[in-house]
Amino acid sequence: MPELILLILLAFVSYSLLSKGISRTILTLPLLFAAFGLALSGQIKSSLPPEVMHEGKKLLAEVTLVLILFSDASHVRFRRLAASWSIPARMLLIGMPLSIGLGVIVAYLIFPAAGLAMALLTAAVLTPTDAALGQSVVSNPEVPERLSQTINVESGLNDGLALPFVLLGAILASAGFGEAQTDGLAFEAITEVILGPIAGIIIGWGLAYAMDRAQNRDLMNEAAGGVVFLVAAFSSFFLAELIHGNGFIAAFVGGMVFGNTYRHDIHFISEFMEGAGQILTMCAFLVFGAILLPDGLAHATAGTVLLALCFLTFVRMVPIFVSLTGSGLPAREKLFLGWFGPRGLASILFTLLMMDAYDFPTENELLAAVSLTVGLSILLHGISATPLANRIGRMVSK
């Protein structure tokens, strides 16, 4: 175990030392650490008890996702977003339901024996996009701001909007086992989507206001900003969970409110995420490569590979293109937004949570489909991010 930990720490510091050079290539952090985790899969699995791995991977995904959502949202500016709010709204309110609907059809056609409920669950967990995998595009200065802001907002909000569909699919799929409890499902879904943002607004505004007052009176050390960021992110999540809202929506909304309320320089959030926060992202994708991806590959079939490819291409791109009809965007930008819908931590986390809470048929096939989709997304979106971002930047500037 000490040798394994030292090897992982060496990989962390090696990436950090070469990070600027790597950013100029087609390689990305998720791609490198998922591959590294896959290479270490045997050693990691033999070193840790199964129950520790199970709880650890779920906790790590939750923590990383909360911090990424809050951090990314803190850089969304309401004034700039107001000028182009219709684009992310179209993608979330039209494109996302169309994606789930088309995904249900595709999943059912590929796995008809699993039933419509499993098709709905599969489509719902594979629809949300990942803020971590989209970072290389969002942070690329070549990408027009209206596109990067849209990708950022969509990835922050669509996991919460997908949750009601995930719950419905899981409950209906488990009905054959006599465990389904559909009473109050609609109320629970509505409560999660409404109370989550309320928790985020309360925490985001309250802590930003308190931090402003403390800095105006010269009561706060600059280095303490990272602590306030951590407290704000996790307080948003836990307050939402306490009042039965969605914690991930709360983290994203809390970040937006914090970033737009706080009147001083918000550099401490970026500095934290580029340091300690990046270690969490490294760990999350290393664990995915070491534990989840091998399990998915072990249960992979031609059907799961076909399903993964479909969800990464036309199941995502056609609905997004349709939803942006009449938006004024040229076709190349519609295709760009349609392609950059990477799947990652949200899909993994939803799958783990639903498999913990419910028993339903073809669990292995679901895990394989999600793992393969995320694995292919890390590869395909990773190697295409920099070239396509630079290309769209050149095309827009002409």
HELIX and SHEET records of a PDB file:
HELIX    1   1 PRO A    2  SER A   23  1                                  22    
HELIX    2   2 LEU A   29  ALA A   39  1                                  11    
HELIX    3   3 SER A   41  SER A   47  1                                   7    
HELIX    4   4 PRO A   50  SER A   74  1                                  25    
HELIX    5   5 PHE A   78  ALA A   82  1                                   5    
HELIX    6   6 SER A   86  ARG A   90  1                                   5    
HELIX    7   7 MET A   91  GLY A   95  3                                   5    
HELIX    8   8 MET A   96  ILE A  110  1                                  15    
HELIX    9   9 PRO A  112  ALA A  114  5                                   3    
HELIX   10  10 LEU A  116  VAL A  125  1                                  10    
HELIX   11  11 GLN A  135  VAL A  138  1                                   4    
HELIX   12  12 GLU A  145  ALA A  173  1                                  29    
HELIX   13  13 SER A  174  PHE A  177  5                                   4    
HELIX   14  14 LEU A  185  ASN A  216  1                                  32    
HELIX   15  15 GLU A  222  ALA A  224  5                                   3    
HELIX   16  16 GLY A  225  LEU A  242  1                                  18    
HELIX   17  17 GLY A  247  THR A  261  1                                  15    
HELIX   18  18 HIS A  267  GLU A  274  1                                   8    
HELIX   19  19 ALA A  276  VAL A  287  1                                  12    
HELIX   20  20 PHE A  288  LEU A  292  3                                   5    
HELIX   21  21 LEU A  293  ALA A  298  1                                   6    
HELIX   22  22 ALA A  302  LEU A  312  1                                  11    
HELIX   23  23 PHE A  314  SER A  323  1                                  10    
HELIX   24  24 ALA A  331  TRP A  339  1                                   9    
HELIX   25  25 LEU A  345  ALA A  357  1                                  13    
HELIX   26  26 GLU A  363  SER A  397  1                                  35    
END                                                                             
